Amino acid sequence: MRVDTDDFARPRGCGKNHLVEVEEILIEPGAVNALEEAMSEGFLKEYISPLLICDTNTCKATEEIMEDIYDRCQVLVLDADDLKADQHAVEIVENYMDEDIDLILAVGSGTIHDISRYVASQYKIPFVSVPTAASGDGFVSTTAVMIFNGIEEEVPAAVPVALYADTDIFANAPAGLNAAGAAELSDDKISLSLIEEGDPEFYFRKQLIFTIIGFALMIVETKILDYHYLKKLAVVIYIGGLLCMFLLKTPLGITRNGATRWIKIPGLGQFQPAELVKIGTIAMTALLIVKAGQNIKKFRTVIVICIIAGFAPALLVYVLSSNMSSALIVALISVVMTFVAYPGYKIYVALTGLAAVAFGAFYSWIKKMAASGNMTGKFRLNRILVWLNPEKYIDDKGYQTVQALYAIGSGGLFGKGLGKSLQKLGYIPESQNDMIFSVICEELGLFGAFCLIALFIVMLWRINHIAQNAPDLFGSMLATGVFAHIAIQVILNIAVVTNTIPNTGVSLPFISYGGTAAVFLLLELGVVFNISSQIKLER
């Protein structure tokens, strides 16, 4: 089967503006014959010094069927025993590289492909994928999973100019590798199953389920419950959220991309406890403000409330999950709520001015240190360095930011059309999550982005109106907390995507993929709607 490659022309994975085009994707018996033809008289003919990389097992399995191709190439055979996509393997390949090598052929399964794609990216030379089992992951992925200094990380890698999947070779592969094919080839960025059968609604379907659950709970909150129950349950929710954070350090904790931020609930799925902490902070801050009464006029009372309801849980979130963004949101929610409740404003103006001066001084110092090169190896401030100059770090930490900016810029005024984003097809890592706003900009343009922002503004305006007209102080503070939560996340997410602030993982409310966040945000709206339903209109 020859796959149509028209959709695979897009910005190169290295970040350059020129285009990469997957010239040929062939999945059929005898596909390697087409590869030999392409190298003899086809579009690969121009490469006169190709390097074929394989391991001892794949060499034995493919040497005979690919005899002509082996004869055309320099061949590097890696020891299959304990072979890993790590720095040691990269050094072996790099020691073999010379100036004449102008093409890399990866013959093997996942490990060989990760090594080959990474080296090809580093040397800026084309890469051809020849998977030997259904688990080969060298399709059109722009990243490779490598082990550096004992840490597994996802790094930018070369996009293949061609893929030749010979099913005759697959037939001789170990059964276990072929059985794992569905998992390996269904890469969440772009996959063989996506191209052959198509499943563009995968994330939509999963998110729809959680959204329906959230809407059902929101209706219950709106129509049946009374928001005053949160006054009785505020402490329980607050403590429950904190206790759930400790579960991250148990076998129930789930680690993804090096971060442990989810817990597994047997029989139900997974859950992000930081979202419960946010609701606990809103309820606890509202309760403490009500309990404070006239003492809220004293700034020391405000400080105590912020420490108990905001700063303490924020510190716990950061320590237990290393989630700076969620910790910041939790802390800011309590700050915003107490700011609204506190009758004075001069001290907040003074503190804001002081913070602005401190930030300006810090920013100037960072720029000076970065320019002198004194920061490298002395401070853990990589995100700030990337923020200041993402292009410089495009092969590492700046990759996601630069690709997001490419997406925003390529969308123009009215975008490429709904569903027609190219950057989401592997170029923006986890594009369905924190970077979803860049995809919206690419597909709907600046006009669509401004429309989305306008919708958020209208929502926040209405929540603020409800907060101002709530039947009592507790209801007003709850609505203010929901306002703060949504506003903070929207501002931080858009600021991160546009590189206005250093990159940190903040989802876009109601838009980013995430079941826990969707359910809890809709629960918060249910509380707001319940407050609204109890507002008495004057006749």
For each residue, the residues with C-beta under 8 A, 3 or more apart:
1: 26 27 28 196
2: 24 25 26 28
3: 25 26 27 195 196
4: 7
5: 8 9 21 22 23 24 25
6: 9
7: 4 422 425
8: 5 20 21 22 25 140
9: 5 6 19 20 21 22
10: 19 20 422 423 425 427
11: 15 16 17 18 19 20 403 406 422 423 427
12: 15 16 18 19 20 159
13: 20 121 142 143 156 157 158 159 427
14: 121 124 156 158 394 395
15: 11 12 156 391 394 395 399 402 403 406
16: 11 12
17: 11
18: 11 12
19: 9 10 11 12
20: 8 9 10 11 12 13 159 161
21: 5 8 9 161
22: 5 8 9 25 140 159 160 161 162 163
23: 5 43 161 162
24: 2 5 34 38 43 162 163 164
25: 2 3 5 8 22 162 163 195
26: 1 2 3 31 34 35 162 163 164 165
27: 1 3 31 163 165 167 192
28: 1 2 31 165 166 167
29: 166 167 168
30: 33 34 166 168
31: 26 27 28 34 35 164 165 166 167
32: 35 36 65 66 69 130 164 166 169
33: 30 36 37
34: 24 26 30 31 37 38 164
35: 26 31 32 38 39 44 69 128 130 162 164
36: 32 33 39 40 66 68 69 72
37: 33 34 40 41 42
38: 24 34 35 41 42 43 44 45 162
39: 35 36 42 44 45 47 50 69 72
40: 36 37 45
41: 37 38 45
42: 37 38 39 45
43: 23 24 38 46 162
44: 35 38 39 47 50 103 128 161 162
45: 38 39 40 41 42
46: 43
47: 39 44 50 102 103 126
48: 100 102
49: 74 100 101 102 103
50: 39 44 47 72 73 74 101 102 103 104 105
51: 73 74 75 76 96 97 101 103 104 105
52: 69 70 73 74 75 76 105 107
53: 76 78 93 104 105 106 107 108 112 115 116
54: 58 59 62 75 76 77 78 106 107 108 112
55: 58 59 77 78 79 80 83 108 111 112
56: 59 60 77 78 79 80 81
57: 60 61 80
58: 54 55 61 62 80 107 108 109 112 132
59: 54 55 56 62 63 75 77 107
60: 56 57 63
61: 57 58 132 169 172 173
62: 54 58 59 65 66 107 130 132 169
63: 59 60 66 67 70
64: 67
65: 32 62 166 168 169
66: 32 36 62 63 69 70 107 130
67: 63 64 70 71
68: 36 71 72
69: 32 35 36 39 52 66 72 73 105
70: 52 63 66 67 73 75
71: 67 68
72: 36 39 50 68 69
73: 50 51 52 69 70 105
74: 49 50 51 52 96 101
75: 51 52 54 59 70
76: 51 52 53 54 92 93 96
77: 54 55 56 59
78: 53 54 55 56 83 89 92 112 115
79: 55 56 82 83
80: 55 56 57 58 83
81: 56
82: 79
83: 55 78 79 80 89 111 112
84: 88 89 111 147
85: 89 110 111 114 115 118 144 145 146 147
86: 89 90 146 147 148
87: 90 91 146 147 148 149
88: 84 91 92
89: 78 83 84 85 86 92 93 111 115
90: 86 87 93 94 115 118 119 146
91: 87 88 94 95
92: 76 78 88 89 95 96
93: 53 76 89 90 96 97 115 116 119
94: 90 91 97 119
95: 91 92
96: 51 74 76 92 93
97: 51 93 94 101 119 123
98: 101
99:
100: 48 49
101: 49 50 51 74 97 98 104 123 125
102: 47 48 49 50 125 126
103: 44 47 49 50 51 125 126 127 128
104: 50 51 53 101 116 119 120 125 126 127 128 158
105: 50 51 52 53 69 73 116 127 128 130
106: 53 54 112 113 115 116 117 127 128 129 130 138
107: 52 53 54 58 59 62 66 112 130 132
108: 53 54 55 58 111 112 113 130 131 132 136
109: 58 112 113 131 132 133 135 136 137 173 177
110: 85 113 114 135 136 137 138 184
111: 55 83 84 85 89 108 114 115
112: 53 54 55 58 78 83 106 107 108 109 115 116
113: 106 108 109 110 116 117 129 131 136 137 138 144
114: 85 110 111 117 118 137 144 145 146 157
115: 53 78 85 89 90 93 106 111 112 118 119 144
116: 53 93 104 105 106 112 113 119 120 127 138
117: 106 113 114 120 121 127 138 141 144 157 158 160
118: 85 90 114 115 121 122 144 146 155 157 158
119: 90 93 94 97 104 115 116 122 123
120: 104 116 117 123 124 125 126 127 157 158
121: 13 14 117 118 124 127 144 156 157 158 395
122: 118 119 395
123: 97 101 119 120
124: 14 120 121
125: 101 102 103 104 120 158
126: 47 102 103 104 120 158 161
127: 103 104 105 106 116 117 120 121 138 158 159 160 161
128: 35 44 103 104 105 106 160 161 162 163 164
129: 106 113 136 138 139 160 162 163 164
130: 32 35 62 66 105 106 107 108 163 164 165 166
131: 108 109 113 134 135 136 137 138 163 165 170
132: 58 61 62 107 108 109 136 169 170 173
133: 109 136 169 170 173 174 177 178 181
134: 131 170 173 177 178 180 181 182 184 185
135: 109 110 131 177 178 180 181 183 184 185
136: 108 109 110 113 129 131 132 133 139 165 184 185
137: 109 110 113 114 131 141 184 185 187
138: 106 110 113 116 117 127 129 131 141 160 163
139: 129 136 160 163 185 187 190 191 192
140: 8 22 159 160 163 190 425 426
141: 117 137 138 144 157 159 187 189 190 426
142: 13 156 157 159 189 426 427
143: 13 154 155 156 157 189 426 429
144: 85 113 114 115 117 118 121 141 154 155 156 157
145: 85 114 152 153 154 155
146: 85 86 87 90 114 118 152 153 154 155
147: 84 85 86 87 150 151 152 153
148: 86 87 151 153
149: 87
150: 147
151: 147 148 258
152: 145 146 147 258
153: 145 146 147 148 258
154: 143 144 145 146 257 429
155: 118 143 144 145 146 395 396
156: 13 14 15 121 142 143 144 394 395 396 399
157: 13 114 117 118 120 121 141 142 143 144
158: 13 14 104 117 118 120 121 125 126 127
159: 12 13 20 22 127 140 141 142
160: 22 117 127 128 129 138 139 140 163
161: 20 21 22 23 44 126 127 128
162: 22 23 24 25 26 35 38 43 44 128 129
163: 22 24 25 26 27 128 129 130 131 138 139 140 160
164: 24 26 31 32 34 35 128 129 130
165: 26 27 28 31 130 131 136 170
166: 28 29 30 31 32 65 130 169 170
167: 27 28 29 31 170 171
168: 29 30 65 171 172
169: 32 61 62 65 132 133 166 172 173
170: 131 132 133 134 165 166 167 173 178
171: 167 168
172: 61 168 169
173: 61 109 132 133 134 169 170 177 178
174: 133 177 178
175: 178 179
176: 179 180
177: 109 133 134 135 173 174 180 181
178: 133 134 135 170 173 174 175 181
179: 175 176
180: 134 135 176 177 183 184
181: 133 134 135 177 178 184 185
182: 134 185 186 193
183: 135 180 186
184: 110 134 135 136 137 180 181 187
185: 134 135 136 137 139 181 182 191 192 193
186: 182 183 191 192 193 194
187: 137 139 141 184 190 191 426
188: 191
189: 141 142 143 425 426 429
190: 139 140 141 187 194 195 425 426
191: 139 185 186 187 188 194 195
192: 27 139 185 186 195 196
193: 182 185 186 196 197 199
194: 186 190 191 197 198 199 200
195: 3 25 190 191 192 198
196: 1 3 192 193
197: 193 194
198: 194 195
199: 193 194 202
200: 194 204 419
201: 204 205
202: 199 205 206
203: 206 207 432 513
204: 200 201 207 208
205: 201 202 208 209
206: 202 203 209 210 513 515
207: 203 204 210 211 513 514 515 518
208: 204 205 211 212
209: 205 206 212 213 515
210: 206 207 213 214 515 516 518 519
211: 207 208 214 215 518 522
212: 208 209 215 216
213: 209 210 216 217 519
214: 210 211 217 218 518 519 520 521 522 523
215: 211 212 218 219 522
216: 212 213 219 220
217: 213 214 220 221 519 522 523 526
218: 214 215 221 222 522 523 525 526 529
219: 215 216 222 223 526
220: 216 217 223 224 225 526
221: 217 218 224 225 227 523 526 527 529 530
222: 218 219 526 529 530 533
223: 219 220
224: 220 221
225: 220 221 229 530
226: 229 530 534
227: 221 230 474 475 478 527 530 531 534
228: 231 232 474
229: 225 226 232 233
230: 227 233 234 237 283 286 474 478 527
231: 228 234 286 287 290 474
232: 228 229
233: 229 230 236 237 283
234: 230 231 237 238 280 283 284 286 287
235: 238 239 284 287
236: 233 239 240
237: 230 233 234 240 241 276 279 280 283 284
238: 234 235 241 242 280 281 283 284 309 313
239: 235 236 242 243 280
240: 236 237 243 244 276 280
241: 237 238 244 245 273 276 277 278 279 280 281 313
242: 238 239 245 246 277 280 313 316
243: 239 240 246 247
244: 240 241 247 263 271 273 276 277
245: 241 242 248 273 274 277 316 317 320 321
246: 242 243 249 250 320
247: 243 244 250 252 253 263 273
248: 245 252 253 260 261 262 263 273 320 321
249: 246 253 260 320
250: 246 247 253 263
251:
252: 247 248 263 264 265
253: 247 248 249 250 260 262 263 264
254: 260 261 262 263 264 270
255: 258 259 260
256: 259 261 262
257: 154
258: 151 152 153 255
259: 255 256 321 322 323
260: 248 249 253 254 255 321 322
261: 248 254 256 272 274 321 323 326
262: 248 253 254 256 270 271 272
263: 244 247 248 250 252 253 254 270 271 272 273
264: 252 253 254 269 270 271
265: 252 268 269 270 271
266:
267:
268: 265 271
269: 264 265 515
270: 254 262 263 264 265 516
271: 244 262 263 264 265 268 276 516
272: 261 262 263 275 514 516 517
273: 241 244 245 247 248 263 276 277
274: 245 261 277 278 317 321 323 326 330
275: 272 278 279 516 517 520
276: 237 240 241 244 271 273 279 280 520
277: 241 242 244 245 273 274 280 281 313 316 317 326 330
278: 241 274 275 281 282 326 329 330 333 485 520
279: 237 241 275 276 282 283 520 523 524
280: 234 237 238 239 240 241 242 276 277 283 284 313
281: 238 241 277 278 284 285 309 310 313 330 333 334 481
282: 278 279 285 286 333 337 478 481 482 484 485 524
283: 230 233 234 237 238 279 280 286 287 478 481
284: 234 235 237 238 280 281 287 288 308 309
285: 281 282 288 289 305 309 310 333 334 337 338 477 481
286: 230 231 234 282 283 289 290 337 474 477 478 480 481
287: 231 234 235 283 284 290 291 474
288: 284 285 291 292 305 308 309
289: 285 286 292 296 305 337 338 341 473 477
290: 231 286 287 293 473 474 477
291: 287 288
292: 288 289 295 296 301 305
293: 290 296
294: 297
295: 292 298 301
296: 289 292 293 301 302 338 341 342 343
297: 294 301 342 343 344
298: 295 301 302
299: 302 303 342 344 347
300: 303 304
301: 292 295 296 297 298 304 305
302: 296 298 299 305 306 338 341 342
303: 299 300 306 307
304: 300 301 307 308
305: 285 288 289 292 301 302 308 309 310 334 338
306: 302 303 309 310 311 331 334 335 338
307: 303 304 310 311 312
308: 284 288 304 305 312
309: 238 281 284 285 288 305 306 312 313 334
310: 281 285 305 306 307 313 314 330 331 332 333 334 335
311: 306 307 314 315 331 334
312: 307 308 309 315 316
313: 238 241 242 277 280 281 309 310 316 317 330
314: 310 311 317 318 327 328 330 331
315: 311 312 318 319 327
316: 242 245 277 312 313 319 320
317: 245 274 277 313 314 320 321 323 326 327 330
318: 314 315 321 322 323 324 327
319: 315 316 322
320: 245 246 248 249 316 317
321: 245 248 259 260 261 274 317 318 326
322: 259 260 318 319
323: 259 261 274 317 318 326 327 505
324: 318 327 328 504
325: 328 329 492 504 505 506
326: 261 274 277 278 317 321 323 329 330
327: 314 315 317 318 323 324 330 331
328: 314 324 325 331 332 492 504
329: 278 325 326 332 333 485 488 489 492 506
330: 274 277 278 281 310 313 314 317 326 327 333 334
331: 306 310 311 314 327 328 334 335
332: 310 328 329 335 336 484 488
333: 278 281 282 285 310 329 330 336 337 481 484 485 488
334: 281 285 305 306 309 310 311 330 331 337 338
335: 306 310 331 332 338 339
336: 332 333 339 340 480 481 483 484 487 488
337: 282 285 286 289 333 334 340 341 477 480 481 484
338: 285 289 296 302 305 306 334 335 341 342
339: 335 336 342 348
340: 336 337 467 477 480
341: 289 296 302 337 338 473 477
342: 296 297 299 302 338 339 345 348
343: 296 297
344: 297 299 347 348
345: 342 348 349
346: 349 350
347: 299 344 350 351
348: 339 342 344 345 351 352
349: 345 346 352 353
350: 346 347 353 354
351: 347 348 354 355
352: 348 349 355 356
353: 349 350 356 357
354: 350 351 357 358
355: 351 352 358 359
356: 352 353 359 360
357: 353 354 360 361
358: 354 355 361 362
359: 355 356 362 363
360: 356 357 363 364
361: 357 358 364 365
362: 358 359 365 366
363: 359 360 366 367
364: 360 361 367 368
365: 361 362 368 369
366: 362 363 369 370 375 381 384 388
367: 363 364 370 371 388
368: 364 365 371 372
369: 365 366 372 374 375 379
370: 366 367 373 375 385 388 389
371: 367 368
372: 368 369
373: 370 376
374: 369 378
375: 366 369 370 378 379 381 385
376: 373
377:
378: 374 375
379: 369 375
380:
381: 366 375 384 385
382: 385 386 393 397
383: 386 387 397 502 503 504
384: 366 381 387 388 502
385: 370 375 381 382 388 389 392 393
386: 382 383 389 390 393 397 398 401 502 503
387: 383 384 390 401 499 501 502 503
388: 366 367 370 384 385
389: 370 385 386 392 393 398
390: 386 387 393 394 398 401 402 405 499
391: 15 394 398 402
392: 385 389 398
393: 382 385 386 389 390 396 397 398 399
394: 14 15 156 390 391 398 399 402
395: 14 15 121 122 155 156 398 399
396: 155 156 393 399
397: 382 383 386 393 400 503
398: 386 389 390 391 392 393 394 395 401 402
399: 15 156 393 394 395 396 402 403 429
400: 397 403 404 428 429 435 503
401: 386 387 390 398 404 405 499 503
402: 15 390 391 394 398 399 405 406
403: 11 15 399 400 406 407 423 427 428 429 438
404: 400 401 407 408 423 428 435 438 497 499
405: 390 401 402 408 409 438 498 499
406: 11 15 402 403 409 410 423 427
407: 403 404 410 411 421 423 424 427 428 435 438 439 441 442
408: 404 405 411 438 441 442 497 498
409: 405 406
410: 406 407 416 422 423 442
411: 407 408 415 416 441 442 443 444 445 446 448 449
412: 415 445 446
413: 445 446 447
414: 444 445 446 447 448
415: 411 412 418 420 441 442 443 444 445 447 448
416: 410 411 420 421 422 442 443 445
417: 420 443
418: 415 443 444
419: 200 443
420: 415 416 417 443
421: 407 416 424 425 431 439 442 443
422: 7 10 11 410 416 425 427 442
423: 10 11 403 404 406 407 410 427 428 431 438 439 442
424: 407 421 427 428 431 432 439 442
425: 7 10 140 189 190 421 422
426: 140 141 142 143 187 189 190
427: 10 11 13 142 403 406 407 422 423 424 431
428: 400 403 404 407 423 424 431 435 438 439
429: 143 154 189 399 400 403 435
430: 433 434 435
431: 421 423 424 427 428 435 436 438 439
432: 203 424 436 512 513
433: 430 436 505 507 512 513 514
434: 430 493 496 497 505 506 507 508 512
435: 400 404 407 428 429 430 431 438 439 497
436: 431 432 433 439 440 508 511 512 513
437: 440 441 449 452 493 494 497 508 511
438: 403 404 405 407 408 423 428 431 435 441 442 497
439: 407 421 423 424 428 431 435 436 442 443
440: 436 437 443 444 448 449 452 511
441: 407 408 411 415 437 438 444 445 446 448 449
442: 407 408 410 411 415 416 421 422 423 424 438 439
443: 411 415 416 417 418 419 420 421 439 440 448
444: 411 414 415 418 440 441 447 448 449 451 452
445: 411 412 413 414 415 416 441 448 449
446: 411 412 413 414 441 449 450
447: 413 414 415 444 450 451
448: 411 414 415 440 441 443 444 445 451 452
449: 411 437 440 441 444 445 446 452 453
450: 446 447 453 454
451: 444 447 448 454 455
452: 437 440 444 448 449 455 456 511
453: 449 450 456 457 490 494
454: 450 451 457 458
455: 451 452 458 459
456: 452 453 459 460 486 490 509
457: 453 454 460 461
458: 454 455 461 462
459: 455 456 462 463 486
460: 456 457 463 464 483 486 487 490
461: 457 458 464 465
462: 458 459 465 466
463: 459 460 466 467 479 482 483 486 528
464: 460 461 467 468 479 480 483
465: 461 462 468 469
466: 462 463 469 470 479 528 531 532 535
467: 340 463 464 470 475 476 477 479 480 483 531
468: 464 465 476
469: 465 466 535
470: 466 467 473 475 476 478 479 531 534 535
471: 475 531 534 535 536
472: 475 476
473: 289 290 341 470 476 477
474: 227 228 230 231 286 287 290 477 478
475: 227 467 470 471 472 478 479 531 534
476: 467 468 470 472 473 479 480
477: 285 286 289 290 337 340 341 467 473 474 480 481
478: 227 230 282 283 286 470 474 475 481 482 527 528 531
479: 463 464 466 467 470 475 476 482 483 527 528 531
480: 286 336 337 340 464 467 476 477 483 484
481: 281 282 283 285 286 333 336 337 477 478 484 485
482: 282 463 478 479 485 486 524 525 527 528
483: 336 460 463 464 467 479 480 486 487
484: 282 332 333 336 337 480 481 487 488
485: 278 282 329 333 481 482 488 489 521 524
486: 456 459 460 463 482 483 489 490 509 521 524
487: 336 460 483 484 490 491
488: 329 332 333 336 484 485 491 492
489: 329 485 486 492 493 506 507 508 509
490: 453 456 460 486 487 493 494 508 509
491: 487 488 494 495
492: 325 328 329 488 489 495 496 501 504 506
493: 434 437 489 490 496 497 506 507 508 509 512
494: 437 453 490 491 497 498 500 508
495: 491 492 498 500 501
496: 434 492 493 499 500 501 502 503 504 506
497: 404 408 434 435 437 438 493 494
498: 405 408 494 495
499: 387 390 401 404 405 496 503
500: 494 495 496
501: 387 492 495 496 504
502: 383 384 386 387 496
503: 383 386 387 397 400 401 496 499
504: 324 325 328 383 492 496 501
505: 323 325 433 434
506: 325 329 434 489 492 493 496
507: 433 434 489 493 511 512 514 517
508: 434 436 437 489 490 493 494 511 512
509: 456 486 489 490 493 512 517 521
510: 518 521
511: 436 437 440 452 507 508
512: 432 433 434 436 493 507 508 509 517
513: 203 206 207 432 433 436
514: 207 272 433 507 517 518
515: 206 207 209 210 269 518 519
516: 210 270 271 272 275 519 520
517: 272 275 507 509 512 514 520 521
518: 207 210 211 214 510 514 515 521 522
519: 210 213 214 217 515 516 522 523
520: 214 275 276 278 279 516 517 523 524
521: 214 485 486 509 510 517 518 524 525
522: 211 214 215 217 218 518 519 525 526
523: 214 217 218 221 279 519 520 526 527
524: 279 282 482 485 486 520 521 527 528
525: 218 482 521 522 528 529
526: 217 218 219 220 221 222 522 523 529 530
527: 221 227 230 478 479 482 523 524 530 531
528: 463 466 478 479 482 524 525 531 532
529: 218 221 222 525 526 532 533
530: 221 222 225 226 227 526 527 533 534
531: 227 466 467 470 471 475 478 479 527 528 534 535
532: 466 528 529 535
533: 222 529 530
534: 226 227 470 471 475 530 531
535: 466 469 470 471 531 532
536: 471
537:
538:
539:
